[in-house]
């Protein structure tokens, strides 16, 4: 039986889970794969700190060179997170002849081309299944299982924290602030949840999926991003009345040779697959020209789901299967002929618009006139009761548009918000399906 030495960088939540799988379930892995995965080195900042998994002290080290220079380590696993130190560590490991597994979505979103170029030239594998959607095998699905397809679209709920908050707001009527507090109490949200709720985390993951699916160079800066941190509970309620759920949707679509990219709170029709994803779960819907519509669902984060994906990458790398991943990413090295990123002036879609308007004759006409000037056609209009209990309080006016250009829609909202009869800022959310 082949023995494969593993070096681990980081022993936090996920690192401890990986160590547990290797140490406690090594026999099971060996029976199923024919590989004996031997944990040889673990690099931590403080070797004296007590941790969630008990390790022999001889395994612990405080410098990446302990892994890079160990001839018995064939596969190194980077679980530090962050960008700068992790990037330097992976480059050092590749140059030392190690295959590398990482779960670092931010690093790959920003420095993927450099890392894959270095791995390609060194003849090493760089595997990253755990970087997107935790335990859901979406990376291997797109790069291998759907390799015969032209991917047409990728739409996903890629952040469990945000999905938990949106589910709570829809099911209990809670405000965003109250739902966030409950998510923090239950451990679904960090004390500083900014990267989750402002869309950055989902954008990192979408950048990776878009490069896999469409062969385009993408960084987080290329992705239009809007979070849920300013979402009003009233919009969740009104969307529900219209037959929609609001999800923080990460979307990449191929449109006439260009790729549309966005992360934003989006209205998704009730009973559609993504609308039914509740709590802290993730899901990714992929449409290919041959396979049609596919859905991948599961826990997108957490210690053991993510550790499961990491160990799967270690096994694939040791068996020589992970190389297919970076061969499909040759576009990260050479961007010739890759699709361009579609600017907002060309993006089309339907929109949910909400205005707080004076309840008097002529106001709706003013709003409709401005929308018409921007060539935005109205699908439906709903006026709700005033949210403030006093005479003359503005009333919520909800308009669903037909297909329109995004730039024109945003321009119309700017003009409408200048009306004396409307209390800004108005709300604009994308509608899918």
N, C-alpha and C positions, 0 to 999 in steps of 0.2 A: 504494500500500500504506500502511495506517495505521501510524504510529509511536506507540508507547506508552512514555512515560518511567516508569522504575521507580526508586524510592528504597529502599535496603536498610538496615535497622537491625540491625547485628550481622554479624560476619564470622567467627563460630566455625565449628564443624564443618558445620552445615547451611547457614549463610550462605555459606561458601566453596563448597559444592556448588551453591547457587543461582547464585552469580556465575559459576561455571564453565559451567553450562548456558546462561546468557544470553550469555556472551561466546564460548564455543566452539561452540555449536550454534544460534546465532541464525538462521542461514540455514535450517536444518531446520525450526525452529519457524515461521519466516515462510512457508515453502512450504506447511506443513500448516494454518496458521491464517489467513494473510493479514495477520498482525500482525508488525511489527518491534519487538521488545521491547528498548528501549535503557536500559541501566543508567546512570543519570545521577548518583546520589549514593549513598555508602556511609558510614553513621555508625558510628564505632568509638570506643572509649575512648582509644586511643593510636594516632595516625596514623603514628607512626614504627615501630611494631612490624612485624616480618616475619610474613607469613601464608602460608597454604597455597595462595593464588591471587595471581597478579601483577596488580595494578590500576594504571592511570594515577594518579599522585598527585593530579591535579585532581579525581578522584572522591571522595576521602576527606575526611571532616569529623568533628568531634567533638561536634556538637550537633544535636539533632533538628530544630531550626529550619531547618537547611540543606536538609532534605527538605520540611518543612511550607511554607516560603516560596518554594520553587522552582516557578514556574508551569509548568515543563516536566515535572514529575512528576505523573502521574495516579494511579499505584498505589504505595502504600507497603507495605513488607513488614517486619513486626516479628518479629525472631528473637533478641531479647535474652534471653527467658526471665524467670523471676521474676514478681513481681506489681506492686509499687508503681511503679517507674520505667516499666515497660511499660504499665501502665494509663494513667499520665499522658501518655505519648508517644502512645498510640492516640487518646486524647481530643483531644489537640492536633492530630493529623493529620486526624481527622474534621472538627473545627471549621475547619480550613484548606481543606476541600473535597476531601480525598484519599479515594479508596477504599483499604481496608486489607485486607491478607492477614496472618494470624498462624498460628503453630504452637504457640501458648502455651496448653496445656491447663489449667494451674493457674489462669491468669488468667480464662479463660472459665468454668471451674467455679465460681469464686468471684464474678466480677463480670460474667458474661454479660448479665444483664438491663440493667445500667447501660450497657454498651457498645453493645448492640443498640438500646436506646432512643435513645441519642445518634445512632447511625448512621441509624436510621429517621427521626428528626426532621430530620436533615441531608440525607436523600435519598442517602446513601452506602451502598456495599456493605461488608460485613465478612465475609470468607471465611476458612474455617478447616479445610479438609480435612486438612491435615497435623497437626492437633492430636490426632487419634486414629488409632492404628494405622499411622502412617507412610505407606508407599506403598500401603496398601489403601484404595480409594475408598469407605469405609463412610459418610462423611457425605453424599456425593451420592447414594449408594444409598438411604439412608433418607429423605432430604429430597426426592428427586426420583424415582428409579427405583421406589420403593415407595410413592409418595404416594397411590395409590389404595387402599392397605391400612390397616386398623386393625392396628397392630403389637401382637402378643400377647406376645412375649418377645424379649429380646436377651441372648445369653450369649456371653461372649468371653474368650479368652486375650489380654489386652491389654498384658502386660509381658513382653518377650522375656528379660530377665535372669532373672526368676523361673522362666520356663518352661525355660530352659537348665538351671538348677540342679535343678529337679524331674526333668527328663529324665535328667540325670547320676545323681541319686540312685536312680532306678528301674532304669537300665541297668547301673550299676556297683556298686550297693550302698553308695556313698559316704555319709558323714554330710553333713549340711547344711553344716557348716563346711568340709569338704574340697571339696565341690562349689562353694561360693562362692569359695574360693581359686582354683580352676581357672578359674572364670568371670572373675575379676579378671585372672588371668594372660593370658587370651585376649582381654581387652578388652571382654567382654560386661557386666561389672559395674564400677561406679565404685569408687574407694577407699573412699568412704562410700556403701554401697548402700542406705541406710535407706529412701528413698522408693520404691525398687523392691520390696524384700523385705517391707516392712511393709504393702503394699497401697495406699499413698497414691497412687502414680502411676496404678494401675488405677482407683482411685476417682475421680480427676480425669476420666479418660476416660469412665467410666461415667456420671458426672453429665451430661456433654455429650450422650451417646447417649440417656439417659433423657429429657432435655428435648426432644430431637428426636423420639423415638419416641412419647412419651406426653403431651407437652404439660404437664408438671408442673415447677414450680420446684424445682430440686434443687441443693444445695451438697454439698461433700464431707462435711460434718458430718451430713447426712441418711443417709449410707450406712453400714450395719453393715460393719465392716472388721476382718479378721483376716489377718495376713501368714503367710509361710512360715518366718520366722526362728526359730520355736520348733518346727518340724516335726521329728519323730523319724524316722530312717531305718527304724525298725521298722514304723511305720505305713505307709510307702510299700511295704514288703515285704508286710505283711499285706493291704493293699488289692489288691496284685497277685495274691496267692493267691486272693482272692475274686472276681477277674475285673474289677478296676477300676484305673484310673490316677488319681493325685492331680494335679489342676491348680489353679493359682490362678485361680479362675473369677470373673469379674465378671458379675453377673446382674441383669437388670431384667425383672420379669414383671407383667403386668396380671392382677389377681385381684379379680373382683367390684367393679370400679370403683376399686380401690386398686392402688398399684404397690409391689411388693416389691423392695427393693434390697439387694444384698450384694456384698462382695468377700471371698472366703475360700478356703482350700484345700478342694477338693471332690472327692469320689470320682465319677469319670466312667467309664461302662462301656467296657471294652475294645472296640475296633473301631468305636466311635462316632466321628463326625468329629472332635470336639474332643479325644478321647483320643489320636488319631493325630498331633496337632500336636507336633512334636519340636523340640528345640533352641531357638534364639532367635526362632523364627517366631511370628507372631500369627494368630489366626483369630477371626471373629465369626459366630455363627449367629443369624440373624434369622428369626422366624416371623411371617408376616402372615396375616390371615384369608382373603385371596384367593390370594396366591401360594403359601402353605404354607411349607415349610422351605427356607431358602437359606443358603449358606455362603460367606464371603469370607475368603480365605487369602493370606498373603504375608509379606514382611518388614515388621515393625512399627516398625522403627527403623533407624538407620544414615544416613550422610551422603546418599548419592544416592537411596535410596528416599524419604526425607523431602523432599529437595530436589525430586524429581519431583512430589510432591503440591503443594508450594508453587508451583512454576512452573505447574502445572495450574490452580491458583486464580488466578494472575495472568492467565492466558489467559481463563478464564471471566469474571473481573471485567471485563477489557477488552472482551469481547464482549457484556457485559450479562447474562450468565447467572447470575452469583453472587447477584444480587438475590433470586432465588427462595429462596436459603438463608435469608436473614433474614426473608423474608415467612412462611416456615413457622415461624419462631420468634417470631411475634407473641405467643405465650403467655408469652415471657420479659418482655413489657411489660405484658400484662394477664393475670392468673392466674384470671380468672373461670371457674368450671366445670371447672377442671383436677382430675385425680385426686389423691387424697391419698396420702401415703406410709404404707405399711402397717406398724404397730408389730409388734414381735416376738411380742406376745401373740396375734396373729392369724396368724402365719406357720406354715404346715404343711410338713412334709417328712419324708424318711427320714434316719436318722442312723447313722453308724458310731461306736460307743462302745468305748473300750479302757480296761480297768482293770488295775492291778497288784494282785492279790489273793492272800491266803494260800491255800496249797494244802491245804485241809482241808474236811471235810464241812460243809455248811450255809452256806458263804460265797456260793455262787451263789444259794442260796435267799434270802439277805438282800438281795442286789442285785436279784433278780427281784421281790421284795416291794415294794421302794421304787419300782421302775419301774412296777409295777402300781398303786400308790397315786397315781402321777402320770398314770395312764391311758396308759401307753406299752406297746405290745404288742411282744413279741420275735419277730423273724423267724428269726434263727439265732444260735447260740452256738458259738464256737471257742475251745478252750483250747490255748495254745502251751506249749512248753518254757520253763522258767525262763531268764531272760536272765542271771542271776547264778549263778555256779558254786559254790554252797554250800548246805548243808542248810537247809531252811526259807526259801529265797529265794522271793519272791513270783512268781507266774506271770502272764503276760499273758492276759487274758480279753477276747475281742473279741465284741461283741454288735452285730448289725444289727437296727435297729428297723423296725417298720412305720410308716406315716404317723403323725406325732405333731406336737403343737404345740411350737414351738421353746422358748417360755418354760417350758413344763412339762418339757421335756427338760433344759434347763439347771438348773432347780430340782432335778430328780432327781439330777443329777450332784453338786450341792452337798451333798445329803443323803447320798449314797453315799460321798463323800469324807470324811465325818465318821465313817464306820465304822472301828473299830479294825483290822479285817481288810483294809482297802484302803489302799494307799499313794497319797496324792494328789500332784499333780493328775491326775485322769482326763482322757481325751482325747475330744473330741466333734467330728466332722467331718460336714458335710452330704453327702448322697448324691443325685446327679442321675440321672434316668432309671431 
